Each structure stands twice: as C-alpha cells, then as structure tokens.
C-alpha cells in the first residue's frame, strides 16, 4: 500500500501533513481530485488559524472563520468520499477492509488545542501564567473530545463508513452534519479560550505561540 493511500484520509480530515506521493492503481483524474480536496482543506485551515490567532480580531470575524472552514472542509471531504466510494466496488471485501485500515494508520497532527499545550512550556516561562494558559487549553481539549468533535473521533467515524460496503453518499453527509453540529456547540468555548489565552500571554509570547502553531511551510501570518 502506497504512502498516499496510507496517509491521505486522516490527513484530509485534520488538514495536516504534507502531500505524499501518488498512489499506485489510481487513475490520474482520481489522484488530482483527491489532491485538490486536500489542498482546499489546507488553505481553509490556514485561513481559519490566521483569523483565530490574530490579536485584536473581532469575535464576529472569528465566528465567520470557523463557519467558513467547516463549509470548505465539508465540500472537500464529501468530494473525497465520493472519489473513494467510486473505487470501493473494485476491491474484494477483505482487501478493501485492509486498505481502509492502512488509510487510518497514517494518523495526523494533533488538533490546535493539543498543539498549543505542547508548545506552551517553550513560550511562557512564568509558572503561574503557564499553568493558567495550560488549564484553558486542557479544558478546551477535554470539551472537544467529550463531544466527539476532535479530528481523531471524526476520522474513526469516517473510516468506519468507508469500510462498510453498504455505506452511501447520504451516510457521509449525515456524518458530516453530526460532526459539524458538535463543533458548532463548542464555538463559544473555542473563542473564549482564545480570548483567555490572549489575556494571559504577553504580546511577545502570543506572537511566538502563533509562530510555532503555523502549518509547516506557511508564511508568517498564514
């Protein structure tokens, strides 16, 4: 199984890793379609992060950025799902199950709250403020996981649908709607966490944290 197949779906769902090589056995049109979907999510994720993490951004703009990201991700994930469903019938059940398992084994980067927690010790040296910032991020991460709105939970649900030979496009639409609803319920908590962190960190610390959270290869501010 090629690197592309092994890593593509988890990477698509969390908008993370760099584009791997081409997958053996897939036609050029399908390859191009999947790559375009992943790139659309990468750009939407970069735009979301830029708006969320820019100091002084209005709350309404941050809400808009969250909604626009989810809309772009929904379109891209649905299109990629359609592309994968189109080739599923070409494989025997056991072989397809193995392919899906390898798709899921690729993993992806942790979501933003977890990334920020890992970077905090290298950014905030004051113990009291570091502890306060870490608690804000830990509470946010716990809430996201509790509602099943984290990338890992979403990836598992979609991999299960993909493996199921009888799943349909409508099943993926329903799954996307459930993930979106779970995330929308947490929007206020996400935005409150960003505001709390900005109050806790100095401007220089905040800028350094944002720099460290920038996707690999992104220019400053992206």
N, C-alpha and C positions, 0 to 999 in steps of 0.2 A: 504494500500500500504506500502510495507516494506521500511526501510531506504535505502536499497541497490538501489531499483528502483528509489526512490525519488531523490537520490543524485548522481547516477552513471554517467549519461551522462554529466551534466555540469562539474563534476569533471574530467571526461575523457578529455573534450575539453580544459580545462585550466590547467590540470595536477596539481591538488592541494591537496584536502583533503585526510585524511587517509582512507584506505579501510573500508567501513561499513560492516554490517553483510550480510548474504546470503538472497536472495530474495525468498519468498515463490512462488512456482509454476514453477520455472525454474529448468530444469534438471541440474545435476552436471556438465555435459560437457559444457553446456552454461555458467554456473557460472564460471567455470575455464577459459573459453575463454575470458570472459569479464574482469575478474580479471587480466589475463595475459596482455591484451591490456592496461589496466590502469597502470600496473606496468612498462610496456615498455615505456609509456609516462613519468612516474615519473622519471625513470632513465635518459631518454633523456633530460628532463628538468633540472635535477640536473647537468648533464654534460655540457649543454649549459650555465647555470649560472656560473659554475666553470670557464669555459674558458672566458666568457664575463667579469667577475668580478675580475679576477686575474690581479693584476697590472703588467704591462710590457708585456702582451700577444701581439703577433704580430697581426696586423689588418687582415692579411690573415687567421690566425687561428680563429679569431673571426667570420669572414665570413663563414668559413668552419663549425664552430659550429652551426651557425644559419641554414645553409642548412641541416646539418645532423639532427638537431632537427625536422625541418619541414618534412624531409623524414620519420623519425621514427614515428612522430605523424600521418602523412598521412596513413601509413600502419596500425597503431593501430586503428585509428578512422574508417577507411574503414572496418576493420575486425569486430569491434564492431557494426558498422551499419548493416553489413550483418547478424550478430547474432540476432539483434533486428528485422530486416526486416523478418527474418525467422519465428519469433513467432507472428508477427503482424496479420497475417491472422487468427490466433486462437481467436481473440477478435472481438466482435461487434464494429461497428464504434464509437458509443458514449463511450463505455468502453475504447477503445484504446485512444480516444481523452483525456479522463480523466487521463489515465496512462501517456500520454506524458506531460500533464500539470503538473503532480506531479513530473515527471522527471525534468522538468525545474524549479520547485520550490526549488530544492536543493541548487542552487546557487554555488558559488565557490569563491576562494580568488581573490582579485584584481590582475591585471597583474603587472609586475615588476615595471613599472614607478610609478604606484599609490602606491604600497607598499613602494617604496623608499621615496616618498614625505611624507608619514605618519611617517616614521622613522627619517627623517632629523632633526626635532626640538630637538630630544633627542641625536643627534650625533654632530651637528655643533652649537656651542654656539655663534660664531661671527655673528652678524646680517647681515653684508654686504655679507659675503660668503654664509651664509644660504639662503639669498634672491637670490643670483646668481644661486646657485645649484637648488633651487626650481623652478626658471624660466626655467632652462634647462629641468627639468623633466616635468613641466607643458606644455611646448611647444611640447615635445615628445608625451605626453599622448594625447594632442589635435590632433596632426597629425595622430596618430594611430586610434583614434576614427573617425576622419574625413574620413579616407579611409575605415572604416568598418573592420579594421584589428585587433580590440581588441577581447578578448575572449568572452565578453558578446554578441557582434554582431554576432560572429561566432556561438555561442551556439543557439541563436534565429533562425538563418537560418537553422541549422541542426534539431532543434526541429520541425520547420515548415515542413521540408521534411519528417521527421519521422512520423508526424501526418497524412500527406497526404497518403491516402490509395493506390493511384496510383503511388507513387514515386518508383523509381528503383535504383539499384546499380549505374547505369550511372549518375543519378541525384546527388548522393552523390559524385561521382568522380568529376563531374563538379563543385559542390560547393566547394570541397577541392581545386581545381585548382584556383578558383577565390580568395579564402582566401589567398592561397599561393602567388599568383601574387600581391595582395595588400600588403602583408607583405614584399615581396622582394623589392618593390619600396621604402620601408622605411628603408632598411638595412643601407644605408649610414647615415641616420638621427639617427638611433639607435646607431651606432658605434661612430658617432661624439658626441652624448650625453654622452656616457661612457667616452670618452677621455676628454670632458669638465669637467665632474664631478671629474675625477681623478686629473685634474689640479687645480680645485677649493678646493677640500678637502685635508687636510694633510694626510700623510700615515696612521697615527693612526685613524683618522676619517673615512678614506676609509675602513680600516680593520674592524672597528666597524659596519659600514653600511653593509658591506658584511656579517658579522656575523649575523646581525639582519634579513637579507634577506634570509638566509639559510632555506630551507624547514624544517618543523618540523621533528625532528628525524634524520636529516642528520648530518654526522660527519663533523668537520671543513674541509673546502676545497672541500666539495662535492656540 
